[in-house]
Amino acid sequence: MDSSKEPVANGGEAQPQPQQQQQKPAAASTFTVPVTNGAAAAAAAAPADSSSSGNAERESVPTPPPHRSPSPAEEAEGYKNEGNKYFKVKDFNRAIEYYTKGEKQ
């Protein structure tokens, strides 16, 4: 008896069962391992002899941009926003205090 056919009780011929296709898992080549960045990674990758690699590591790390101070208009806007927060919760004395600080800017 063929394994793809099942006997039928009424004496008729059995219909072949559809075969299920097994799906293969996704290829492992699409997975990437995250690479750490920064001084901890450089220290872990550096050889035990630090005399030759100390300067090279410092040169390869980019310098962060300088801190930008807010302009007087931006500072005044910040004080106004703080004053608005206090005004909404009906703390009028603090609201006036922040509005006044904003005017001095």
N, C-alpha and C positions, 0 to 999 in steps of 0.2 A: 504494500500500500504506500502511496506517495505521502510524504509528510506534509506537503502543502495542501492536501485535500482532507476534508473531514467527512466521515460517513453521514449520510442524511437518513433520517428515520423513515421517510416516505418512499424510499427506494430510488429516488431520483439521483442524479449525479451531483456531487458536491462541488461547490464553487471554491476556487483557490482563494486562500486568505491573502490580503495585501501585506506585503512585507514592509516593515517599518525601517526607515533608514535612520541610522544612528548619526547624530551630528557630532562632528569633531570639535573639541574645545578650541578656543581661540589660540592662535599661534603665540608661543612664548616670546617671540622676537619683538612683539609690540609693547612689551612691558619695559619701562625704563626705571632705573634706580635713581632716586633723587641724590643730587650731589650737594654736599654742604658747602657753605660759602663763609669766608671770614677767617679770623685769626686761629680759631680752634681747629679748623680743617688744615690750615697751613702748618700749625704746630704738630698735628698728628701725622702729616705727610712728610715733614722735615726729617732728615737723618739725625742721628744722635750728635754728630759734630755740628754744633751751632755756629762755629766761628766763620764758616764760609757761606752759610745760608742766611744769616741775620740781615744783611743789607739787601739781598736780593728779594726777600719777602716784603720788606718795607717799601721797596720801589714798585712792586707789582700791585699793591693795594692802593686804589685811587683815593685821593683826598676828598673828603666830603665838602659840599659847597658851604660858603660862609653863611652864618646866621644873618638873616635879614630882619632888621628892626622895623616895626610898623611905622608908617608915616603918621604925622599928627592927626590927619583926617581919619585914618583907620583907627587910631587910638580913641578919638572922640566918638566914632561910631560904636566902638565896643562899650564905652561908658553909657552911651545912649541906650544900647540894647540891654545892658544890665539894669538901668533905670526903668526901662519898660517892663522887665520881669517883676521888679518890686512894685511897680504901679499896678500891675495886673492882680497881685495878691494883696493889694490895698495897704502896702507898707510905704506910705507916702513920704515919710521922713527920709528913708533910705533912697527912695526914687529921686528925691530932690538932691540928695547928696551926690549921687552918680551923675545926674544931669549937670550939676555944677562943676564936677570934675571934667566932664566933657567940654564944657564951655571954656575952661582954662586952657585946653589944648589948642 
